Amino acid sequence: MRVACSGAGWIRCAERAARVCAALLTFAPAAAFAQDLPRLHITALGLHADKRIVHPGESFHVTVHVHVREKRERLDELVLPSLTNAVDLGDERKRVPAKDGTDFYETLTVSANTVGTASFTPAYIDAIDPATGRGMRYSSQPLTVSVASGTTIEDADSGALDRLLRTAVLTIVAVVAVLAAGIFGLLRLRRRPRFVATATPSSAPVLQTRKARPPGDPVREALAVYRARGDDASLDALRNVLFTRAGAAPGATFADALRALGSRDPQLARVMAVAERARFGPAHERAPAARDLLVALDAYVLGKPVA
């Protein structure tokens, strides 16, 4: 059956066809872009600096941490943050296999330019959410670091100040312990009985030597404090103890601790990675990561495999 169309009808038909073609051309680039995105389960994407206050020209580290559930060798889709009032001096990539996926760490070595604030835009990854099949942009939080010119206590790094105070307290305690031991030894020497040459010798009492208490485990002690308090300060102290166990120097970053540890203790590397997520992960991921950290540390101190 043939349908006759008037001239006005042909014009309306042509207009509708043009609108349909324009819509298809609009969605075609988006569909092609979505097809190029990887399918990733991204459960953590965080950005943090190892110092909160720096001085102009002083180098510090900014670390981007990503956790994916897939087993991947590389994560080239990660877009690093842009820098303001700071210069990028180099970066280092680290891949840590995990039981539930893979952790990636990109540590930037940067230097602040002038007094004020050094800011970093969020790092992000464009990927397809496997749950919905749609393309999404996963972003970290932005980051700012204060750039100060003075050397007063207000300008000093609070972490360094805490370490200095802790060292001073430990030194005072050690000196008091040595003095107490010396005084106790002198008193014991003065109380020893004097024997007369003509007296009948008697058998000296046998002193039972007490077994020395085994030295405390710093990891257990720091874990007990963190379990009781559950705040950022106790978590930072626990991370420092783990970094020391890994062989890193005081004030080391997570990347420094992993480099010092190498492949000697994979379980310790896993525990440190969980601690990083609990401290610097997205806000909604920190509470579950803190619970995972307590479970992992309980297994680690008991010598059991870390889940």
C-alpha positions as CSV (number, residue, x, y, z in Angstrom):
1,M,0.0,0.0,0.0
2,R,1.4,3.4,-0.9
3,V,1.0,6.4,1.3
4,A,0.8,9.8,-0.3
5,C,2.6,12.6,1.5
6,S,2.1,16.2,1.0
7,G,5.1,18.6,0.7
8,A,4.7,19.7,4.4
9,G,4.6,16.1,5.5
10,W,7.9,15.3,3.7
11,I,9.4,18.3,5.5
12,R,8.3,17.0,8.9
13,C,9.6,13.6,8.1
14,A,13.0,15.0,7.2
15,E,13.1,17.0,10.4
16,R,12.4,14.0,12.6
17,A,15.0,11.9,10.7
18,A,17.6,14.7,11.3
19,R,16.9,14.8,15.0
20,V,17.3,11.0,15.3
21,C,20.6,11.2,13.4
22,A,21.8,14.0,15.7
23,A,21.0,12.0,18.8
24,L,22.8,8.9,17.5
25,L,25.9,11.0,16.7
26,T,25.8,12.5,20.2
27,F,25.7,9.1,22.0
28,A,28.2,7.4,19.6
29,P,31.4,8.9,21.1
30,A,30.2,8.2,24.6
31,A,29.5,4.6,23.7
32,A,32.8,4.2,22.1
33,F,34.5,5.8,25.1
34,A,32.8,3.4,27.5
35,Q,33.9,0.4,25.4
36,D,37.5,1.5,25.9
37,L,37.3,1.6,29.7
38,P,38.5,-1.3,31.8
39,R,36.1,-3.2,34.1
40,L,37.5,-2.7,37.6
41,H,36.2,-3.3,41.2
42,I,37.9,-0.3,42.9
43,T,37.4,-0.5,46.7
44,A,40.0,2.2,47.8
45,L,41.4,5.3,46.2
46,G,43.2,7.7,48.6
47,L,45.8,10.5,48.5
48,H,48.0,11.5,51.5
49,A,51.2,13.3,52.3
50,D,53.9,12.1,54.8
51,K,54.2,15.7,56.1
52,R,51.4,18.2,57.0
53,I,53.7,21.2,57.3
54,V,56.8,21.8,55.1
55,H,59.2,24.7,54.2
56,P,59.9,26.2,50.8
57,G,62.3,24.0,48.9
58,E,61.8,21.1,51.3
59,S,61.0,17.8,49.6
60,F,58.2,15.5,50.9
61,H,56.2,12.6,49.6
62,V,52.6,12.3,48.3
63,T,51.3,8.8,47.9
64,V,48.3,7.7,45.8
65,H,46.9,4.3,47.0
66,V,44.5,2.2,44.9
67,H,43.0,-1.2,45.8
68,V,41.3,-3.2,43.1
69,R,39.8,-6.7,43.5
70,E,41.3,-7.8,40.2
71,K,44.8,-9.4,39.9
72,R,46.6,-6.9,37.7
73,E,50.3,-6.3,36.9
74,R,49.8,-2.6,36.0
75,L,47.3,0.2,36.6
76,D,48.1,2.6,33.7
77,E,44.5,4.0,33.9
78,L,45.4,6.0,37.1
79,V,45.5,9.8,36.5
80,L,47.8,11.5,38.9
81,P,46.9,14.8,40.7
82,S,47.8,18.2,39.4
83,L,50.2,20.3,41.5
84,T,49.8,23.9,42.6
85,N,52.7,25.7,44.3
86,A,54.8,22.5,44.1
87,V,57.3,20.9,41.8
88,D,57.2,17.1,40.9
89,L,60.8,15.7,41.5
90,G,59.9,12.1,40.5
91,D,57.6,9.3,41.3
92,E,57.9,5.6,42.3
93,R,55.4,2.9,41.6
94,K,54.8,-0.1,43.9
95,R,52.5,-3.1,43.3
96,V,51.6,-5.3,46.3
97,P,49.6,-8.5,45.6
98,A,46.8,-9.1,48.1
99,K,44.5,-12.0,48.7
100,D,41.5,-10.0,47.8
101,G,43.0,-8.2,44.7
102,T,46.0,-5.9,44.2
103,D,47.3,-2.8,45.9
104,F,49.0,-0.1,43.9
105,Y,51.0,2.7,45.4
106,E,52.4,5.7,43.4
107,T,54.6,7.9,45.5
108,L,55.4,11.4,44.2
109,T,58.5,13.2,45.5
110,V,57.6,16.9,45.4
111,S,59.0,20.2,46.7
112,A,57.0,23.3,47.7
113,N,57.8,26.6,46.0
114,T,56.7,29.5,48.2
115,V,55.1,30.1,51.6
116,G,51.4,29.4,51.6
117,T,49.6,26.2,50.6
118,A,50.7,23.4,48.2
119,S,47.5,21.8,46.8
120,F,46.9,18.6,44.8
121,T,43.8,17.9,42.8
122,P,42.1,14.4,43.3
123,A,43.7,11.4,41.6
124,Y,41.1,9.5,39.5
125,I,40.4,6.5,37.4
126,D,37.7,6.1,34.6
127,A,36.4,2.6,34.6
128,I,33.3,0.5,34.1
129,D,31.6,-0.5,37.3
130,P,31.0,-4.3,36.9
131,A,27.9,-4.1,39.1
132,T,26.1,-1.7,36.8
133,G,28.0,-2.0,33.6
134,R,28.3,1.8,33.4
135,G,31.3,4.0,33.1
136,M,32.2,5.8,36.3
137,R,35.0,8.2,37.5
138,Y,36.5,7.1,40.8
139,S,38.3,10.0,42.6
140,S,40.3,10.4,45.7
141,Q,40.0,13.4,48.0
142,P,42.0,16.6,47.3
143,L,45.0,17.3,49.4
144,T,46.6,20.5,50.8
145,V,49.9,20.9,52.6
146,S,50.9,24.0,54.5
147,V,54.1,25.7,53.5
148,A,55.6,27.7,56.4
149,S,58.7,29.8,56.7
150,G,59.4,29.8,60.5
151,T,60.9,27.2,62.8
152,T,58.6,27.6,65.8
153,I,56.7,24.8,67.5
154,E,53.6,25.9,65.6
155,D,55.4,25.4,62.3
156,A,57.2,22.2,63.2
157,D,56.0,18.8,62.0
158,S,53.8,17.4,64.8
159,G,55.0,13.9,64.1
160,A,58.7,14.9,64.5
161,L,57.8,16.7,67.7
162,D,56.1,13.6,69.1
163,R,59.1,11.5,68.2
164,L,61.4,14.0,70.0
165,L,59.3,14.0,73.1
166,R,59.0,10.2,73.1
167,T,62.8,9.9,72.8
168,A,63.4,12.3,75.7
169,V,60.9,10.5,77.9
170,L,62.5,7.1,77.1
171,T,66.0,8.5,77.8
172,I,64.9,9.9,81.2
173,V,63.3,6.5,82.1
174,A,66.5,4.7,81.1
175,V,68.7,7.0,83.2
176,V,66.4,6.6,86.3
177,A,66.5,2.8,85.8
178,V,70.3,2.7,85.7
179,L,70.6,4.9,88.8
180,A,68.1,2.7,90.7
181,A,70.0,-0.5,89.7
182,G,73.3,1.1,90.9
183,I,71.8,2.2,94.3
184,F,70.3,-1.3,94.8
185,G,73.6,-3.0,94.1
186,L,75.5,-0.8,96.6
187,L,72.9,-1.5,99.3
188,R,73.2,-5.3,98.7
189,L,77.0,-5.0,99.0
190,R,76.8,-3.1,102.3
191,R,74.4,-5.7,103.8
192,R,76.6,-8.7,103.1
193,P,77.7,-10.4,106.5
194,R,81.4,-10.3,107.4
195,F,82.9,-13.7,108.2
196,V,85.5,-14.1,111.0
197,A,88.6,-16.3,110.1
198,T,88.2,-18.5,113.2
199,A,84.5,-19.0,112.8
200,T,83.1,-22.3,111.6
201,P,82.4,-21.9,107.9
202,S,78.8,-22.3,107.0
203,S,77.3,-23.1,103.7
204,A,76.2,-20.0,101.9
205,P,72.5,-19.9,101.0
206,V,71.9,-20.8,97.4
207,L,70.2,-17.9,95.6
208,Q,67.7,-18.8,93.0
209,T,68.2,-16.8,89.9
210,R,64.9,-15.4,88.6
211,K,64.3,-15.8,85.0
212,A,64.3,-12.5,83.2
213,R,61.0,-11.5,81.8
214,P,61.0,-11.7,78.0
215,P,61.2,-8.2,76.4
216,G,57.8,-6.8,75.4
217,D,56.7,-7.0,71.8
218,P,56.3,-3.4,70.5
219,V,53.7,-4.6,68.0
220,R,51.5,-6.2,70.7
221,E,51.8,-3.1,72.9
222,A,51.0,-0.7,70.1
223,L,48.1,-2.9,69.0
224,A,46.7,-2.9,72.6
225,V,46.8,1.0,72.7
226,Y,45.1,1.3,69.3
227,R,42.4,-1.3,70.3
228,A,41.7,0.8,73.4
229,R,41.8,4.2,71.9
230,G,41.0,3.7,68.2
231,D,42.1,7.2,67.2
232,D,44.5,8.5,64.4
233,A,47.4,9.1,66.9
234,S,47.4,5.5,68.2
235,L,47.1,4.3,64.6
236,D,50.1,6.4,63.5
237,A,52.1,5.0,66.4
238,L,51.1,1.5,65.4
239,R,52.2,2.2,61.8
240,N,55.6,3.5,63.0
241,V,56.1,0.3,65.0
242,L,55.3,-1.8,61.9
243,F,57.6,0.3,59.7
244,T,60.4,-0.2,62.3
245,R,59.7,-4.0,62.3
246,A,60.1,-3.8,58.5
247,G,63.6,-2.3,58.9
248,A,62.7,1.3,57.9
249,A,64.4,4.3,59.6
250,P,62.3,6.7,61.8
251,G,60.1,9.0,59.9
252,A,59.9,6.6,56.9
253,T,56.9,6.5,54.6
254,F,54.9,3.4,53.7
255,A,56.9,3.1,50.4
256,D,60.2,3.3,52.3
257,A,59.0,0.6,54.7
258,L,58.1,-1.7,51.8
259,R,61.4,-1.1,50.1
260,A,63.3,-1.9,53.4
261,L,61.2,-5.1,53.9
262,G,61.5,-6.4,50.4
263,S,60.2,-10.0,50.2
264,R,61.3,-11.1,53.7
265,D,57.9,-11.0,55.3
266,P,54.8,-10.9,53.0
267,Q,52.5,-11.1,56.0
268,L,54.0,-7.9,57.5
269,A,53.6,-6.2,54.1
270,R,50.0,-7.1,54.0
271,V,49.4,-5.8,57.5
272,M,51.1,-2.5,56.7
273,A,48.9,-2.2,53.5
274,V,45.7,-2.7,55.6
275,A,46.9,-0.1,58.1
276,E,47.4,2.4,55.3
277,R,43.8,1.9,54.1
278,A,42.6,2.3,57.7
279,R,44.5,5.6,58.0
280,F,44.3,7.2,54.6
281,G,41.5,5.5,52.7
282,P,38.3,7.2,51.8
283,A,36.1,8.1,54.8
284,H,33.5,5.4,54.2
285,E,36.3,2.7,53.8
286,R,38.2,3.5,57.0
287,A,36.0,1.8,59.6
288,P,35.9,-1.6,57.7
289,A,39.6,-1.3,57.1
290,A,40.2,-0.7,60.8
291,R,38.3,-3.8,61.7
292,D,40.3,-5.8,59.1
293,L,43.5,-4.4,60.6
294,L,42.6,-5.6,64.1
295,V,41.9,-9.1,62.7
296,A,45.1,-9.2,60.6
297,L,47.2,-8.0,63.5
298,D,45.8,-10.6,65.9
299,A,46.7,-13.3,63.4
300,Y,50.1,-11.7,62.8
301,V,51.2,-11.5,66.4
302,L,50.1,-15.1,67.0
303,G,52.1,-16.3,64.0
304,K,49.0,-17.3,61.9
305,P,48.6,-16.6,58.2
306,V,47.1,-13.1,57.6
307,A,43.8,-13.3,55.7
